[in-house]
Amino acid sequence: MSSRAEHPFRSTTEERAHRYTISIHCPNCNEIEMNERVRLAMIRDAAIVGMNHATDSAAVILSEVCKLATQAVYAHAPTSRLLQIRAALEFTIEAARSIERATRNG
């Protein structure tokens, strides 16, 4: 019953922690902007976890995702730019996954 899919409006402990930290560094951001910043922080976290398990080729890409996501979370940028950055980082993570699969399978 604790699945996020079953409760789409309930935030996780991780999300609440990111939200709190971001609100300190970016006190005037609106809800949409806050959500994008939280998603960027979660992308950073996923990249860090992935780096610990990835092959060298994918780990290099994930380390760059981590750096860029870290910078974007607290960047003075409009919401539209945060959306673009998040989309680019999500595509980059998918590229790292593809490289990981190709490296492990062949």
Rosetta blueprint (number, residue, H / E / L):
1 M L
2 S L
3 S L
4 R L
5 A L
6 E L
7 H L
8 P L
9 F L
10 R L
11 S L
12 T L
13 T H
14 E H
15 E H
16 R H
17 A H
18 H H
19 R H
20 Y H
21 T H
22 I H
23 S H
24 I H
25 H H
26 C L
27 P L
28 N L
29 C L
30 N L
31 E H
32 I H
33 E H
34 M H
35 N H
36 E H
37 R H
38 V H
39 R H
40 L H
41 A H
42 M H
43 I H
44 R H
45 D H
46 A H
47 A H
48 I H
49 V H
50 G H
51 M H
52 N H
53 H H
54 A L
55 T L
56 D H
57 S H
58 A H
59 A H
60 V H
61 I H
62 L H
63 S H
64 E H
65 V H
66 C H
67 K H
68 L H
69 A H
70 T H
71 Q H
72 A H
73 V H
74 Y L
75 A L
76 H L
77 A L
78 P L
79 T H
80 S H
81 R H
82 L H
83 L H
84 Q H
85 I H
86 R H
87 A H
88 A H
89 L H
90 E H
91 F H
92 T H
93 I H
94 E H
95 A H
96 A H
97 R H
98 S H
99 I H
100 E H
101 R H
102 A H
103 T H
104 R H
105 N H
106 G L
